């Protein structure tokens, strides 16, 4: 009797684990599509406040202060991310490759994280564009930039004339982002 109870209980636990994994996997595969662009109709977004962005000062991963005003007039890709965010980490190599292909677009990464975590991350996955560290106060900047829920990753494309072209909530995909960057500089 005891052995049968253990076998049935163990089988039940395995079945629950498999069902949970399958449900998680299915929802994960659908999530990027559901979160593609917050600039589309019916998406939960607000107009980005570029002046709040340009008025900010953030340290880089070495602690040097950077005035975001210095990016005014550049075509920008602003990527809000964190080392603890799997989709953020997954998109980083694609962003790095695109930053080299689109050298007329200034890429800027803003980490909602600590400098220690960012430095450790950058030793494993080097990035050539500026990475700034906003810490938890970066959530306020994410919200000011049109993402009221504060979800990550969040990418904003800004024309050199200071107009927001795209807002992307969720992991970017290289082929789609390439087309968006081409429109940004057209």
C-alpha positions as CSV (number, residue, x, y, z in Angstrom):
1,X,0.0,0.0,0.0
2,X,2.8,2.4,0.9
3,X,4.7,1.7,-2.2
4,X,1.6,2.2,-4.4
5,X,0.9,5.5,-2.7
6,X,4.5,6.7,-3.3
7,X,4.3,5.7,-7.0
8,X,1.0,7.4,-7.5
9,X,2.1,10.5,-5.7
10,X,5.4,10.7,-7.6
11,X,3.6,10.1,-10.9
12,X,1.2,12.9,-10.0
13,X,4.1,15.3,-9.2
14,X,5.8,14.5,-12.5
15,X,2.6,15.1,-14.4
16,X,2.1,18.4,-12.7
17,X,5.7,19.4,-13.4
18,X,5.4,18.5,-17.1
19,X,2.0,20.3,-17.4
20,X,3.5,23.4,-15.7
21,X,6.5,23.4,-18.0
22,X,4.4,23.1,-21.2
23,X,2.1,25.9,-20.1
24,X,5.1,28.1,-19.3
25,X,6.8,27.3,-22.6
26,X,3.6,28.1,-24.6
27,X,3.0,31.4,-22.8
28,X,6.7,32.4,-23.3
29,X,6.6,31.7,-27.0
30,X,3.4,33.9,-27.4
31,X,4.6,36.7,-25.1
32,X,6.9,38.6,-27.5
33,X,4.2,38.7,-30.1
34,X,1.7,40.1,-27.6
35,X,4.2,42.7,-26.5
36,X,5.7,43.6,-29.8
37,X,5.1,47.3,-30.2
38,X,3.4,49.6,-27.7
39,X,2.9,52.2,-30.4
40,X,0.2,50.1,-32.1
41,X,-3.5,50.9,-31.5
42,X,-5.0,49.6,-28.3
43,X,-1.6,49.1,-26.6
44,X,-1.1,50.4,-23.1
45,X,1.3,53.3,-23.7
46,X,1.6,57.0,-23.2
47,X,3.5,59.6,-25.2
48,X,7.2,59.5,-24.4
49,X,8.6,62.6,-22.6
50,X,11.8,63.1,-24.4
51,X,12.5,66.2,-22.4
52,X,12.6,64.1,-19.2
53,X,15.1,61.8,-21.0
54,X,17.3,64.7,-22.1
55,X,17.2,66.4,-18.7
56,X,18.6,63.2,-17.0
57,X,22.1,62.5,-15.9
58,X,23.1,58.9,-15.4
59,X,26.4,57.2,-14.5
60,X,28.1,54.7,-16.8
61,X,29.2,51.3,-15.5
62,X,32.4,52.9,-14.2
63,X,30.5,55.7,-12.3
64,X,31.3,58.5,-14.8
65,X,28.3,60.9,-15.1
66,X,26.7,61.2,-18.5
67,X,24.3,64.0,-19.4
68,X,21.6,62.5,-21.7
69,X,21.4,66.0,-23.3
70,X,24.6,65.0,-25.1
71,X,22.5,62.6,-27.3
72,X,20.1,65.4,-28.5
73,X,20.2,65.7,-32.3
74,X,21.3,62.1,-32.8
75,X,19.1,59.4,-34.2
76,X,18.8,57.2,-31.1
77,X,18.0,53.6,-30.1
78,X,17.4,53.7,-26.4
79,X,17.2,50.3,-24.8
80,X,16.0,49.8,-21.2
81,X,17.2,46.5,-19.9
82,X,18.5,44.5,-16.8
83,X,20.9,41.7,-16.3
84,X,18.2,39.7,-14.4
85,X,15.8,39.9,-17.4
86,X,16.2,36.9,-19.7
87,X,14.7,38.6,-22.9
88,X,17.0,41.6,-22.2
89,X,20.1,39.4,-22.1
90,X,19.0,37.4,-25.2
91,X,18.6,40.5,-27.3
92,X,21.9,42.1,-26.3
93,X,24.1,40.4,-29.0
94,X,21.6,41.4,-31.7
95,X,21.6,45.0,-30.5
96,X,25.4,45.0,-30.5
97,X,25.6,43.6,-34.1
98,X,23.0,46.2,-35.2
99,X,24.9,49.0,-33.5
100,X,27.8,48.2,-35.7
101,X,25.7,48.0,-38.9
102,X,23.9,51.3,-38.1
103,X,26.8,53.5,-37.1
104,X,24.7,56.6,-37.9
105,X,22.3,55.7,-35.1
106,X,23.5,56.2,-31.5
107,X,22.6,53.2,-29.4
108,X,22.2,53.7,-25.7
109,X,21.6,51.0,-23.1
110,X,20.0,52.1,-19.8
111,X,20.3,49.3,-17.2
112,X,17.7,49.1,-14.5
113,X,20.3,47.4,-12.4
114,X,23.4,47.9,-10.3
115,X,26.9,48.9,-11.7
116,X,28.4,45.7,-10.2
117,X,25.9,43.5,-12.1
118,X,26.3,45.5,-15.3
119,X,30.1,45.2,-15.1
120,X,30.0,41.5,-14.5
121,X,27.6,41.1,-17.5
122,X,29.7,43.2,-19.8
123,X,32.8,41.0,-19.1
124,X,30.8,38.1,-20.5
125,X,28.9,39.9,-23.3
126,X,30.8,43.0,-24.4
127,X,28.9,45.9,-25.8
128,X,30.5,48.8,-27.7
129,X,27.8,51.4,-27.3
130,X,27.2,53.4,-24.1
131,X,25.7,51.5,-21.2
132,X,24.3,53.7,-18.4
133,X,23.2,52.5,-15.0
134,X,19.9,53.9,-13.7
135,X,19.3,51.5,-10.9
136,X,15.7,51.2,-9.6
137,X,15.1,54.9,-10.2
138,X,15.3,54.1,-13.9
139,X,11.8,52.7,-13.7
140,X,10.6,56.4,-13.5
141,X,12.5,57.1,-16.7
142,X,11.0,54.0,-18.4
143,X,7.6,55.3,-17.5
144,X,8.4,58.8,-18.6
145,X,9.4,57.3,-21.9
146,X,6.0,55.9,-22.6
147,X,6.0,52.5,-20.8
148,X,3.6,53.0,-17.8
149,X,3.9,49.4,-16.7
150,X,7.7,49.6,-16.5
151,X,8.1,46.3,-18.3
152,X,11.5,45.2,-19.7
153,X,13.1,45.2,-22.2
154,X,11.8,48.4,-23.6
155,X,13.2,50.1,-26.7
156,X,12.5,53.5,-28.1
157,X,13.7,54.8,-31.5
158,X,14.1,58.6,-31.8
159,X,14.7,60.5,-35.0
160,X,17.6,63.0,-35.2
161,X,14.8,65.7,-35.2
162,X,13.6,64.5,-31.8
163,X,10.5,62.6,-32.8
164,X,9.7,59.2,-31.4
165,X,9.5,56.7,-34.3
166,X,8.9,53.4,-32.4
167,X,8.3,52.1,-29.0
168,X,8.9,48.4,-28.5
169,X,7.9,46.5,-25.3
170,X,9.5,43.1,-25.2
171,X,12.4,41.4,-26.9
172,X,13.5,42.9,-30.2
173,X,14.1,40.7,-33.2
174,X,17.0,41.6,-35.6
175,X,15.1,41.5,-38.8
176,X,12.2,43.6,-37.6
177,X,14.5,46.0,-35.9
178,X,16.6,46.4,-39.0
179,X,13.5,47.5,-40.9
180,X,12.6,50.0,-38.1
181,X,16.1,51.4,-38.0
182,X,16.1,51.8,-41.8
183,X,12.9,53.8,-41.5
184,X,14.4,55.8,-38.7
185,X,17.2,57.1,-40.8
186,X,15.3,57.4,-44.1
